[in-house]
Amino acid sequence: MTKLELRDLGTTGLKLSCVGFGASPLGNVFGLVSEDDAIASVREAFRLGINFFDTSPYYGGTLSEKVLGKCLKAVGMPRNEYIVSTKCGRYAEGFDFSAERITRSIDESLARLQLDYVDILQCHDIEFGSLDQVVNETIPALQKLKEAGKIRFIGITGLPLEIFTYVLDRVPPGSVDVILSYCHYSINDTTLEDLLPYLKSKGVGVISASPLAMGLLTERGPPEWHPASPELKVLISMRMLLMIDIVQVQLDHLPRYGCWVKSISEQKMLPVSACQAAAAHCKEKGKNISKLAMQFSLSNKDISSVLVGMNSIKQVWFHHLS
């Protein structure tokens, strides 16, 4: 069986599997997951070539970290054969990007994960804190953790793309090794693409999460808590349907897809995301909207890994085959 492609993560020297194992579902975020299913999914992920696992103390109120730690120990892969990323600053009780909390947070995470170090520690959803605090207090605290050997590389995450340039323009070069962006590189939104040359010039690696737009690009549709307005969840975007047709036709020529997008619309982000209608449209043509979304997200080699949530062998197989 062909294993997943490994891609360089910026200038870190890390090589991430192009599909990353998003471990938030292991925190029962989307429903109960048994320990046996969790272990089986992580074991299968390793077998298929997935070497990158992402979690956070926020997911399931620390449960995701605990379960992932149990899974990694049960599977027993050598530590140098997989990459673990966790986060800090966002917790079930709220946000805290202070140096004191960040320093305490990594020790708590390492205990839950049953690890001596994590490969990447990321400031989680920094737009909800003070960006100046992140620049002047959080990043320096993370540098000390790096020097102490508790973390290897430093990252920042968030939704608004402008937060990344704000921080990277204000910290010393090399202080931030990676950014994690979500919901900004898939068939409904390619706005991350404009930022990629800037990130490459800074030597910063790129991880993209939520290629299915938090459920918008699935046959089941988005969950009730999805932040998009009702108008954004309905089916009336003809542009989206046209894009889906193009993705189908161009599956063997995905690197050229950006040109097609620009010819359809001057916008990088489509105003209306097609849900049930788009999924049905794909189904009529013998395609699955989620697979098309994953295929498109994986097509850009400047994105080191595409993170997607997994909690079963079936899901691991589905995303591997995409």
Short mmCIF file of the C-alpha atoms (twelve columns), coordinates in Angstrom:
data_MODEL
# 
_entry.id   MODEL 
# 
loop_
_atom_site.group_PDB 
_atom_site.id 
_atom_site.type_symbol 
_atom_site.label_atom_id 
_atom_site.label_alt_id 
_atom_site.label_comp_id 
_atom_site.label_asym_id 
_atom_site.label_seq_id 
_atom_site.Cartn_x 
_atom_site.Cartn_y 
_atom_site.Cartn_z 
_atom_site.pdbx_PDB_model_num 
ATOM 1   C CA . MET A 1   0.000   0.000  0.000   1 
ATOM 2   C CA . THR A 2   1.314   3.452  -0.945  1 
ATOM 3   C CA . LYS A 3   2.017   5.560  2.128   1 
ATOM 4   C CA . LEU A 4   1.136   9.207  2.396   1 
ATOM 5   C CA . GLU A 5   3.451   11.864 1.039   1 
ATOM 6   C CA . LEU A 6   5.721   13.577 3.581   1 
ATOM 7   C CA . ARG A 7   6.185   17.341 3.241   1 
ATOM 8   C CA . ASP A 8   8.724   19.724 4.778   1 
ATOM 9   C CA . LEU A 9   7.348   22.023 7.476   1 
ATOM 10  C CA . GLY A 10  8.959   25.368 6.738   1 
ATOM 11  C CA . THR A 11  12.564  25.395 7.926   1 
ATOM 12  C CA . THR A 12  11.984  23.151 10.958  1 
ATOM 13  C CA . GLY A 13  13.405  20.004 9.374   1 
ATOM 14  C CA . LEU A 14  10.204  18.164 10.285  1 
ATOM 15  C CA . LYS A 15  8.515   16.112 7.585   1 
ATOM 16  C CA . LEU A 16  4.760   15.896 8.129   1 
ATOM 17  C CA . SER A 17  2.371   13.490 6.479   1 
ATOM 18  C CA . CYS A 18  0.265   15.493 4.035   1 
ATOM 19  C CA . VAL A 19  -2.829  14.328 5.955   1 
ATOM 20  C CA . GLY A 20  -2.684  15.041 9.677   1 
ATOM 21  C CA . PHE A 21  -4.658  13.297 12.414  1 
ATOM 22  C CA . GLY A 22  -6.860  15.886 14.112  1 
ATOM 23  C CA . ALA A 23  -7.454  14.489 17.593  1 
ATOM 24  C CA . SER A 24  -10.240 16.802 18.756  1 
ATOM 25  C CA . PRO A 25  -12.840 14.026 18.184  1 
ATOM 26  C CA . LEU A 26  -10.955 11.887 20.714  1 
ATOM 27  C CA . GLY A 27  -12.185 14.389 23.287  1 
ATOM 28  C CA . ASN A 28  -15.795 13.360 22.518  1 
ATOM 29  C CA . VAL A 29  -16.323 16.727 20.855  1 
ATOM 30  C CA . PHE A 30  -18.526 15.165 18.152  1 
ATOM 31  C CA . GLY A 31  -19.894 12.227 20.123  1 
ATOM 32  C CA . LEU A 32  -18.633 9.457  22.354  1 
ATOM 33  C CA . VAL A 33  -15.553 7.568  21.195  1 
ATOM 34  C CA . SER A 34  -14.555 4.372  22.968  1 
ATOM 35  C CA . GLU A 35  -10.963 3.863  24.024  1 
ATOM 36  C CA . ASP A 36  -10.746 0.790  21.800  1 
ATOM 37  C CA . ASP A 37  -11.916 2.763  18.758  1 
ATOM 38  C CA . ALA A 38  -9.515  5.577  19.552  1 
ATOM 39  C CA . ILE A 39  -6.531  3.221  19.821  1 
ATOM 40  C CA . ALA A 40  -7.557  1.371  16.661  1 
ATOM 41  C CA . SER A 41  -7.815  4.624  14.695  1 
ATOM 42  C CA . VAL A 42  -4.373  5.809  15.810  1 
ATOM 43  C CA . ARG A 43  -2.853  2.395  15.020  1 
ATOM 44  C CA . GLU A 44  -4.413  2.434  11.553  1 
ATOM 45  C CA . ALA A 45  -3.225  5.992  10.992  1 
ATOM 46  C CA . PHE A 46  0.350   4.906  11.654  1 
ATOM 47  C CA . ARG A 47  -0.064  1.924  9.334   1 
ATOM 48  C CA . LEU A 48  -1.225  4.163  6.505   1 
ATOM 49  C CA . GLY A 49  1.638   6.631  6.927   1 
ATOM 50  C CA . ILE A 50  0.081   9.380  9.034   1 
ATOM 51  C CA . ASN A 51  2.806   10.667 11.347  1 
ATOM 52  C CA . PHE A 52  1.333   13.989 12.518  1 
ATOM 53  C CA . PHE A 53  -1.097  14.204 15.442  1 
ATOM 54  C CA . ASP A 54  -2.654  17.457 16.644  1 
ATOM 55  C CA . THR A 55  -4.512  18.087 19.883  1 
ATOM 56  C CA . SER A 56  -5.198  20.774 22.511  1 
ATOM 57  C CA . PRO A 57  -6.080  21.004 26.198  1 
ATOM 58  C CA . TYR A 58  -9.216  22.816 25.032  1 
ATOM 59  C CA . TYR A 59  -10.593 19.826 23.114  1 
ATOM 60  C CA . GLY A 60  -12.976 17.986 25.373  1 
ATOM 61  C CA . GLY A 61  -11.666 19.843 28.410  1 
ATOM 62  C CA . THR A 62  -8.246  18.058 28.270  1 
ATOM 63  C CA . LEU A 63  -9.815  14.683 27.317  1 
ATOM 64  C CA . SER A 64  -8.373  14.741 23.785  1 
ATOM 65  C CA . GLU A 65  -4.820  15.015 25.129  1 
ATOM 66  C CA . LYS A 66  -5.400  12.228 27.661  1 
ATOM 67  C CA . VAL A 67  -6.880  9.839  25.111  1 
ATOM 68  C CA . LEU A 68  -4.246  10.602 22.476  1 
ATOM 69  C CA . GLY A 69  -1.561  9.965  25.084  1 
ATOM 70  C CA . LYS A 70  -3.093  6.576  25.910  1 
ATOM 71  C CA . CYS A 71  -3.334  5.720  22.211  1 
ATOM 72  C CA . LEU A 72  0.277   6.605  21.461  1 
ATOM 73  C CA . LYS A 73  1.464   4.542  24.415  1 
ATOM 74  C CA . ALA A 74  -0.743  1.582  23.466  1 
ATOM 75  C CA . VAL A 75  0.444   1.577  19.860  1 
ATOM 76  C CA . GLY A 76  4.069   1.807  20.973  1 
ATOM 77  C CA . MET A 77  5.646   3.506  17.962  1 
ATOM 78  C CA . PRO A 78  9.182   4.880  18.519  1 
ATOM 79  C CA . ARG A 79  8.984   8.529  19.596  1 
ATOM 80  C CA . ASN A 80  11.140  9.739  16.714  1 
ATOM 81  C CA . GLU A 81  8.691   8.320  14.168  1 
ATOM 82  C CA . TYR A 82  5.775   10.631 14.910  1 
ATOM 83  C CA . ILE A 83  5.130   14.332 15.426  1 
ATOM 84  C CA . VAL A 84  2.828   15.671 18.138  1 
ATOM 85  C CA . SER A 85  1.428   19.172 18.245  1 
ATOM 86  C CA . THR A 86  -0.596  20.584 21.103  1 
ATOM 87  C CA . LYS A 87  -1.676  24.066 22.064  1 
ATOM 88  C CA . CYS A 88  -1.774  26.570 24.888  1 
ATOM 89  C CA . GLY A 89  -3.671  29.701 25.829  1 
ATOM 90  C CA . ARG A 90  -7.197  28.371 25.274  1 
ATOM 91  C CA . TYR A 91  -8.860  26.212 27.897  1 
ATOM 92  C CA . ALA A 92  -12.347 25.097 28.880  1 
ATOM 93  C CA . GLU A 93  -12.370 27.901 31.449  1 
ATOM 94  C CA . GLY A 94  -11.312 30.584 28.977  1 
ATOM 95  C CA . PHE A 95  -8.240  32.244 27.443  1 
ATOM 96  C CA . ASP A 96  -4.960  32.961 29.203  1 
ATOM 97  C CA . PHE A 97  -1.817  33.775 27.221  1 
ATOM 98  C CA . SER A 98  0.251   34.862 30.222  1 
ATOM 99  C CA . ALA A 99  3.774   33.504 30.576  1 
ATOM 100 C CA . GLU A 100 2.880   31.891 33.893  1 
ATOM 101 C CA . ARG A 101 -0.103  29.994 32.460  1 
ATOM 102 C CA . ILE A 102 1.755   28.958 29.307  1 
ATOM 103 C CA . THR A 103 4.655   27.588 31.361  1 
ATOM 104 C CA . ARG A 104 2.299   25.603 33.574  1 
ATOM 105 C CA . SER A 105 0.229   24.502 30.586  1 
ATOM 106 C CA . ILE A 106 3.025   22.583 28.854  1 
ATOM 107 C CA . ASP A 107 3.787   20.563 31.978  1 
ATOM 108 C CA . GLU A 108 0.107   19.631 32.261  1 
ATOM 109 C CA . SER A 109 -0.054  18.687 28.577  1 
ATOM 110 C CA . LEU A 110 3.080   16.555 28.731  1 
ATOM 111 C CA . ALA A 111 1.656   14.659 31.705  1 
ATOM 112 C CA . ARG A 112 -1.618  13.993 29.883  1 
ATOM 113 C CA . LEU A 113 0.156   12.994 26.665  1 
ATOM 114 C CA . GLN A 114 2.667   10.855 28.593  1 
ATOM 115 C CA . LEU A 115 5.508   12.473 26.646  1 
ATOM 116 C CA . ASP A 116 8.797   14.137 27.559  1 
ATOM 117 C CA . TYR A 117 8.377   16.809 24.892  1 
ATOM 118 C CA . VAL A 118 6.040   17.899 22.111  1 
ATOM 119 C CA . ASP A 119 7.287   18.721 18.651  1 
ATOM 120 C CA . ILE A 120 5.127   21.818 18.256  1 
ATOM 121 C CA . LEU A 121 3.404   24.007 20.855  1 
ATOM 122 C CA . GLN A 122 0.958   26.495 19.382  1 
ATOM 123 C CA . CYS A 123 -0.748  29.541 20.878  1 
ATOM 124 C CA . HIS A 124 -4.398  28.619 20.372  1 
ATOM 125 C CA . ASP A 125 -6.784  31.078 18.652  1 
ATOM 126 C CA . ILE A 126 -4.786  34.173 19.469  1 
ATOM 127 C CA . GLU A 127 -7.394  36.559 18.075  1 
ATOM 128 C CA . PHE A 128 -9.318  36.090 21.336  1 
ATOM 129 C CA . GLY A 129 -6.439  37.486 23.383  1 
ATOM 130 C CA . SER A 130 -4.174  40.490 23.086  1 
ATOM 131 C CA . LEU A 131 -1.910  40.145 20.059  1 
ATOM 132 C CA . ASP A 132 0.574   42.473 21.715  1 
ATOM 133 C CA . GLN A 133 0.675   40.172 24.742  1 
ATOM 134 C CA . VAL A 134 1.324   37.245 22.417  1 
ATOM 135 C CA . VAL A 135 4.212   39.157 20.831  1 
ATOM 136 C CA . ASN A 136 5.758   40.561 24.017  1 
ATOM 137 C CA . GLU A 137 5.005   37.880 26.620  1 
ATOM 138 C CA . THR A 138 3.743   34.597 25.171  1 
ATOM 139 C CA . ILE A 139 6.295   34.038 22.417  1 
ATOM 140 C CA . PRO A 140 9.256   34.827 24.727  1 
ATOM 141 C CA . ALA A 141 7.817   32.345 27.259  1 
ATOM 142 C CA . LEU A 142 7.609   29.713 24.525  1 
ATOM 143 C CA . GLN A 143 11.225  30.410 23.595  1 
ATOM 144 C CA . LYS A 144 12.225  29.536 27.161  1 
ATOM 145 C CA . LEU A 145 10.266  26.283 26.922  1 
ATOM 146 C CA . LYS A 146 12.108  25.546 23.686  1 
ATOM 147 C CA . GLU A 147 15.442  26.144 25.394  1 
ATOM 148 C CA . ALA A 148 14.343  23.839 28.220  1 
ATOM 149 C CA . GLY A 149 13.687  21.031 25.723  1 
ATOM 150 C CA . LYS A 150 9.972   20.744 26.479  1 
ATOM 151 C CA . ILE A 151 8.994   21.844 22.976  1 
ATOM 152 C CA . ARG A 152 10.872  21.773 19.676  1 
ATOM 153 C CA . PHE A 153 9.011   24.400 17.658  1 
ATOM 154 C CA . ILE A 154 6.600   27.290 18.191  1 
ATOM 155 C CA . GLY A 155 3.349   27.985 16.383  1 
ATOM 156 C CA . ILE A 156 0.321   30.268 16.401  1 
ATOM 157 C CA . THR A 157 -3.231  29.477 15.343  1 
ATOM 158 C CA . GLY A 158 -6.386  31.405 14.593  1 
ATOM 159 C CA . LEU A 159 -9.124  32.170 12.099  1 
ATOM 160 C CA . PRO A 160 -8.503  35.761 10.838  1 
ATOM 161 C CA . LEU A 161 -5.526  35.641 8.493   1 
ATOM 162 C CA . GLU A 162 -4.333  39.120 9.437   1 
ATOM 163 C CA . ILE A 163 -3.314  37.930 12.919  1 
ATOM 164 C CA . PHE A 164 -0.418  36.006 11.403  1 
ATOM 165 C CA . THR A 165 1.171   38.998 9.686   1 
ATOM 166 C CA . TYR A 166 0.587   41.151 12.772  1 
ATOM 167 C CA . VAL A 167 2.572   38.780 14.982  1 
ATOM 168 C CA . LEU A 168 5.229   37.724 12.466  1 
ATOM 169 C CA . ASP A 169 6.035   41.341 11.622  1 
ATOM 170 C CA . ARG A 170 6.653   42.119 15.300  1 
ATOM 171 C CA . VAL A 171 8.634   39.161 16.645  1 
ATOM 172 C CA . PRO A 172 12.329  38.473 15.967  1 
ATOM 173 C CA . PRO A 173 12.913  36.383 12.824  1 
ATOM 174 C CA . GLY A 174 12.717  32.678 13.565  1 
ATOM 175 C CA . SER A 175 10.660  33.133 16.739  1 
ATOM 176 C CA . VAL A 176 7.606   31.508 15.186  1 
ATOM 177 C CA . ASP A 177 8.145   28.325 13.198  1 
ATOM 178 C CA . VAL A 178 4.639   27.422 12.034  1 
ATOM 179 C CA . ILE A 179 1.113   28.769 11.671  1 
ATOM 180 C CA . LEU A 180 -2.099  26.765 11.711  1 
ATOM 181 C CA . SER A 181 -4.958  28.263 9.731   1 
ATOM 182 C CA . TYR A 182 -8.405  26.740 9.470   1 
ATOM 183 C CA . CYS A 183 -11.335 27.057 7.056   1 
ATOM 184 C CA . HIS A 184 -9.270  29.125 4.599   1 
ATOM 185 C CA . TYR A 185 -8.118  26.571 2.058   1 
ATOM 186 C CA . SER A 186 -10.790 24.416 0.478   1 
ATOM 187 C CA . ILE A 187 -13.156 24.509 -2.468  1 
ATOM 188 C CA . ASN A 188 -15.309 27.181 -0.781  1 
ATOM 189 C CA . ASP A 189 -12.502 29.468 0.460   1 
ATOM 190 C CA . THR A 190 -8.944  29.871 -0.840  1 
ATOM 191 C CA . THR A 191 -7.981  33.082 0.963   1 
ATOM 192 C CA . LEU A 192 -4.971  31.416 2.629   1 
ATOM 193 C CA . GLU A 193 -3.356  31.156 -0.797  1 
ATOM 194 C CA . ASP A 194 -2.611  34.896 -0.847  1 
ATOM 195 C CA . LEU A 195 -0.633  34.598 2.387   1 
ATOM 196 C CA . LEU A 196 1.556   31.666 1.347   1 
ATOM 197 C CA . PRO A 197 4.355   33.686 -0.386  1 
ATOM 198 C CA . TYR A 198 4.662   35.910 2.697   1 
ATOM 199 C CA . LEU A 199 4.869   32.888 5.025   1 
ATOM 200 C CA . LYS A 200 7.447   31.230 2.795   1 
ATOM 201 C CA . SER A 201 9.557   34.413 2.847   1 
ATOM 202 C CA . LYS A 202 9.516   34.224 6.647   1 
ATOM 203 C CA . GLY A 203 10.504  30.548 6.652   1 
ATOM 204 C CA . VAL A 204 7.266   29.695 8.429   1 
ATOM 205 C CA . GLY A 205 5.608   26.325 7.866   1 
ATOM 206 C CA . VAL A 206 1.893   26.105 7.092   1 
ATOM 207 C CA . ILE A 207 -0.702  23.685 8.428   1 
ATOM 208 C CA . SER A 208 -4.275  23.942 7.198   1 
ATOM 209 C CA . ALA A 209 -7.177  22.570 9.211   1 
ATOM 210 C CA . SER A 210 -10.908 22.114 8.660   1 
ATOM 211 C CA . PRO A 211 -10.751 21.276 4.934   1 
ATOM 212 C CA . LEU A 212 -14.441 20.343 5.214   1 
ATOM 213 C CA . ALA A 213 -15.258 23.835 6.552   1 
ATOM 214 C CA . MET A 214 -16.393 22.473 9.926   1 
ATOM 215 C CA . GLY A 215 -19.032 20.309 8.286   1 
ATOM 216 C CA . LEU A 216 -20.221 22.590 5.477   1 
ATOM 217 C CA . LEU A 217 -18.596 20.356 2.857   1 
ATOM 218 C CA . THR A 218 -20.165 17.078 3.922   1 
ATOM 219 C CA . GLU A 219 -23.222 15.139 2.858   1 
ATOM 220 C CA . ARG A 220 -24.579 15.434 6.401   1 
ATOM 221 C CA . GLY A 221 -24.157 19.213 6.446   1 
ATOM 222 C CA . PRO A 222 -22.921 21.498 9.230   1 
ATOM 223 C CA . PRO A 223 -23.765 20.986 12.916  1 
ATOM 224 C CA . GLU A 224 -26.238 23.333 14.583  1 
ATOM 225 C CA . TRP A 225 -23.426 25.190 16.375  1 
ATOM 226 C CA . HIS A 226 -21.683 26.094 13.112  1 
ATOM 227 C CA . PRO A 227 -20.882 29.845 13.186  1 
ATOM 228 C CA . ALA A 228 -22.047 30.530 9.621   1 
ATOM 229 C CA . SER A 229 -25.332 32.370 9.277   1 
ATOM 230 C CA . PRO A 230 -28.401 30.461 8.030   1 
ATOM 231 C CA . GLU A 231 -28.016 32.264 4.704   1 
ATOM 232 C CA . LEU A 232 -24.513 30.855 4.336   1 
ATOM 233 C CA . LYS A 233 -25.752 27.351 4.984   1 
ATOM 234 C CA . VAL A 234 -28.419 27.216 2.301   1 
ATOM 235 C CA . LEU A 235 -28.016 25.879 -1.179  1 
ATOM 236 C CA . ILE A 236 -28.217 28.801 -3.564  1 
ATOM 237 C CA . SER A 237 -24.602 29.338 -4.645  1 
ATOM 238 C CA . MET A 238 -24.394 28.502 -8.331  1 
ATOM 239 C CA . ARG A 239 -20.731 29.417 -8.197  1 
ATOM 240 C CA . MET A 240 -20.117 26.654 -5.696  1 
ATOM 241 C CA . LEU A 241 -21.848 24.108 -7.877  1 
ATOM 242 C CA . LEU A 242 -19.812 25.248 -10.872 1 
ATOM 243 C CA . MET A 243 -16.601 24.951 -8.862  1 
ATOM 244 C CA . ILE A 244 -17.504 21.411 -7.858  1 
ATOM 245 C CA . ASP A 245 -17.982 20.504 -11.522 1 
ATOM 246 C CA . ILE A 246 -14.559 21.951 -12.299 1 
ATOM 247 C CA . VAL A 247 -12.889 20.027 -9.478  1 
ATOM 248 C CA . GLN A 248 -14.406 16.815 -10.828 1 
ATOM 249 C CA . VAL A 249 -13.167 17.485 -14.329 1 
ATOM 250 C CA . GLN A 250 -9.751  18.710 -13.194 1 
ATOM 251 C CA . LEU A 251 -8.864  16.015 -10.638 1 
ATOM 252 C CA . ASP A 252 -5.837  15.029 -12.714 1 
ATOM 253 C CA . HIS A 253 -4.782  18.669 -13.089 1 
ATOM 254 C CA . LEU A 254 -5.334  20.064 -9.614  1 
ATOM 255 C CA . PRO A 255 -2.240  22.314 -9.556  1 
ATOM 256 C CA . ARG A 256 -3.938  24.411 -12.243 1 
ATOM 257 C CA . TYR A 257 -7.114  24.747 -10.244 1 
ATOM 258 C CA . GLY A 258 -6.283  28.208 -8.906  1 
ATOM 259 C CA . CYS A 259 -6.483  29.623 -12.427 1 
ATOM 260 C CA . TRP A 260 -9.961  28.192 -12.811 1 
ATOM 261 C CA . VAL A 261 -11.068 29.727 -9.513  1 
ATOM 262 C CA . LYS A 262 -9.867  33.157 -10.539 1 
ATOM 263 C CA . SER A 263 -11.649 32.886 -13.869 1 
ATOM 264 C CA . ILE A 264 -14.939 32.111 -12.119 1 
ATOM 265 C CA . SER A 265 -14.835 34.865 -9.559  1 
ATOM 266 C CA . GLU A 266 -12.663 37.783 -8.560  1 
ATOM 267 C CA . GLN A 267 -13.206 36.753 -4.964  1 
ATOM 268 C CA . LYS A 268 -11.045 34.227 -3.170  1 
ATOM 269 C CA . MET A 269 -13.786 33.417 -0.691  1 
ATOM 270 C CA . LEU A 270 -17.213 32.463 -1.943  1 
ATOM 271 C CA . PRO A 271 -20.009 34.288 -0.101  1 
ATOM 272 C CA . VAL A 272 -22.364 31.313 0.048   1 
ATOM 273 C CA . SER A 273 -21.209 27.822 0.927   1 
ATOM 274 C CA . ALA A 274 -23.190 25.056 -0.729  1 
ATOM 275 C CA . CYS A 275 -24.302 22.405 1.756   1 
ATOM 276 C CA . GLN A 276 -26.996 19.827 1.096   1 
ATOM 277 C CA . ALA A 277 -27.535 20.920 -2.501  1 
ATOM 278 C CA . ALA A 278 -23.824 20.837 -3.302  1 
ATOM 279 C CA . ALA A 279 -23.471 17.421 -1.661  1 
ATOM 280 C CA . ALA A 280 -26.459 16.130 -3.609  1 
ATOM 281 C CA . HIS A 281 -25.039 17.629 -6.806  1 
ATOM 282 C CA . CYS A 282 -21.806 15.697 -6.234  1 
ATOM 283 C CA . LYS A 283 -23.667 12.533 -5.370  1 
ATOM 284 C CA . GLU A 284 -25.635 12.698 -8.616  1 
ATOM 285 C CA . LYS A 285 -22.318 12.698 -10.449 1 
ATOM 286 C CA . GLY A 286 -20.969 9.798  -8.416  1 
ATOM 287 C CA . LYS A 287 -18.696 11.948 -6.250  1 
ATOM 288 C CA . ASN A 288 -18.469 12.646 -2.524  1 
ATOM 289 C CA . ILE A 289 -18.169 16.336 -1.649  1 
ATOM 290 C CA . SER A 290 -15.891 15.633 1.302   1 
ATOM 291 C CA . LYS A 291 -13.430 13.686 -0.842  1 
ATOM 292 C CA . LEU A 292 -13.389 16.445 -3.446  1 
ATOM 293 C CA . ALA A 293 -12.741 19.005 -0.726  1 
ATOM 294 C CA . MET A 294 -9.857  16.948 0.677   1 
ATOM 295 C CA . GLN A 295 -8.367  16.375 -2.773  1 
ATOM 296 C CA . PHE A 296 -8.382  20.088 -3.454  1 
ATOM 297 C CA . SER A 297 -6.913  20.988 -0.057  1 
ATOM 298 C CA . LEU A 298 -4.110  18.447 -0.523  1 
ATOM 299 C CA . SER A 299 -3.231  19.729 -3.980  1 
ATOM 300 C CA . ASN A 300 -1.229  22.731 -2.745  1 
ATOM 301 C CA . LYS A 301 2.279   21.523 -1.877  1 
ATOM 302 C CA . ASP A 302 3.058   24.774 -0.025  1 
ATOM 303 C CA . ILE A 303 0.728   23.530 2.708   1 
ATOM 304 C CA . SER A 304 2.658   20.948 4.704   1 
ATOM 305 C CA . SER A 305 -0.270  19.075 6.195   1 
ATOM 306 C CA . VAL A 306 -4.053  19.170 6.055   1 
ATOM 307 C CA . LEU A 307 -5.540  18.394 9.461   1 
ATOM 308 C CA . VAL A 308 -8.827  16.558 9.623   1 
ATOM 309 C CA . GLY A 309 -10.603 15.119 12.641  1 
ATOM 310 C CA . MET A 310 -10.596 11.317 12.976  1 
ATOM 311 C CA . ASN A 311 -12.070 8.963  15.561  1 
ATOM 312 C CA . SER A 312 -12.474 5.613  13.798  1 
ATOM 313 C CA . ILE A 313 -10.723 3.292  11.368  1 
ATOM 314 C CA . LYS A 314 -13.404 4.146  8.803   1 
ATOM 315 C CA . GLN A 315 -12.593 7.871  9.006   1 
ATOM 316 C CA . VAL A 316 -8.850  7.224  8.818   1 
ATOM 317 C CA . TRP A 317 -9.365  5.160  5.672   1 
ATOM 318 C CA . PHE A 318 -11.736 7.709  4.141   1 
ATOM 319 C CA . HIS A 319 -9.286  10.591 4.472   1 
ATOM 320 C CA . HIS A 320 -6.284  8.473  3.508   1 
ATOM 321 C CA . LEU A 321 -7.993  7.437  0.284   1 
ATOM 322 C CA . SER A 322 -8.857  11.049 -0.541  1 
# 
